[in-house]
């Protein structure tokens, strides 16, 4: 099997787990769903972008972009968590 097909099947499996968690009543399901979303993003990054075949400079730029998106999401989450309840 090719690497892309394995990545695709892995992403479908993670999607199924995400859907199962979304319909469950687990106490920490939101955190688990976010972790699964991160795993899916990592699967897309490693499986479909072919960064391992590119130059180190391009990999560094992709890592910087990934870090920037992570930072934006983290700051958004911190903003939501520090607001006073209405």
C-alpha positions as a Python dict, from the first residue, in 0.01 Angstrom:
ca = {
    (1, 'X'): (0, 0, 0),
    (2, 'X'): (119, 349, -71),
    (3, 'X'): (194, 601, 201),
    (4, 'X'): (-86, 829, 86),
    (5, 'X'): (-342, 551, 108),
    (6, 'X'): (-227, 460, 458),
    (7, 'X'): (-245, 825, 560),
    (8, 'X'): (-594, 852, 416),
    (9, 'X'): (-713, 539, 597),
    (10, 'X'): (-559, 663, 921),
    (11, 'X'): (-737, 997, 883),
    (12, 'X'): (-1066, 817, 820),
    (13, 'X'): (-1012, 610, 1135),
    (14, 'X'): (-942, 925, 1337),
    (15, 'X'): (-1255, 1083, 1190),
    (16, 'X'): (-1460, 784, 1303),
    (17, 'X'): (-1319, 811, 1654),
    (18, 'X'): (-1394, 1185, 1655),
    (19, 'X'): (-1754, 1125, 1554),
    (20, 'X'): (-1793, 854, 1818),
    (21, 'X'): (-1653, 1087, 2083),
    (22, 'X'): (-1877, 1373, 1971),
    (23, 'X'): (-2187, 1161, 2029),
    (24, 'X'): (-2069, 1027, 2366),
    (25, 'X'): (-2116, 1180, 2710),
    (26, 'X'): (-1760, 1155, 2839),
    (27, 'X'): (-1659, 1428, 3084),
    (28, 'X'): (-1340, 1527, 2899),
    (29, 'X'): (-1456, 1465, 2545),
    (30, 'X'): (-1379, 1820, 2427),
    (31, 'X'): (-1013, 1779, 2517),
    (32, 'X'): (-1001, 1439, 2349),
    (33, 'X'): (-1162, 1577, 2034),
    (34, 'X'): (-908, 1860, 2022),
    (35, 'X'): (-623, 1610, 2060),
    (36, 'X'): (-769, 1403, 1778),
    (37, 'X'): (-796, 1715, 1562),
    (38, 'X'): (-428, 1783, 1628),
    (39, 'X'): (-345, 1425, 1532),
    (40, 'X'): (-545, 1467, 1212),
    (41, 'X'): (-361, 1788, 1128),
    (42, 'X'): (-31, 1614, 1193),
    (43, 'X'): (-142, 1326, 971),
    (44, 'X'): (-219, 1565, 687),
    (45, 'X'): (110, 1746, 742),
    (46, 'X'): (320, 1431, 741),
    (47, 'X'): (117, 1225, 496),
    (48, 'X'): (26, 1461, 217),
    (49, 'X'): (271, 1752, 211),
    (50, 'X'): (583, 1541, 148),
    (51, 'X'): (799, 1769, 360),
    (52, 'X'): (1054, 1495, 421),
    (53, 'X'): (1161, 1524, 56),
    (54, 'X'): (1204, 1903, 61),
    (55, 'X'): (1491, 2130, 157),
    (56, 'X'): (1559, 2215, 522),
    (57, 'X'): (1464, 2579, 462),
    (58, 'X'): (1118, 2482, 340),
    (59, 'X'): (1075, 2251, 639),
    (60, 'X'): (1175, 2534, 870),
    (61, 'X'): (919, 2766, 709),
    (62, 'X'): (648, 2500, 744),
    (63, 'X'): (742, 2451, 1109),
    (64, 'X'): (726, 2827, 1168),
    (65, 'X'): (382, 2844, 1006),
    (66, 'X'): (262, 2550, 1216),
    (67, 'X'): (394, 2719, 1531),
    (68, 'X'): (221, 3046, 1439),
    (69, 'X'): (-114, 2873, 1389),
    (70, 'X'): (-67, 2690, 1719),
    (71, 'X'): (10, 3020, 1891),
    (72, 'X'): (-302, 3184, 1748),
    (73, 'X'): (-520, 2895, 1863),
    (74, 'X'): (-359, 2898, 2206),
    (75, 'X'): (-417, 3270, 2249),
    (76, 'X'): (-779, 3229, 2139),
    (77, 'X'): (-829, 2950, 2392),
    (78, 'X'): (-668, 3156, 2668),
    (79, 'X'): (-893, 3449, 2583),
    (80, 'X'): (-1200, 3230, 2611),
    (81, 'X'): (-1086, 3074, 2938),
    (82, 'X'): (-1005, 3403, 3110),
    (83, 'X'): (-1331, 3583, 3033),
    (84, 'X'): (-1573, 3632, 3317),
    (85, 'X'): (-1892, 3426, 3291),
    (86, 'X'): (-2193, 3622, 3177),
}
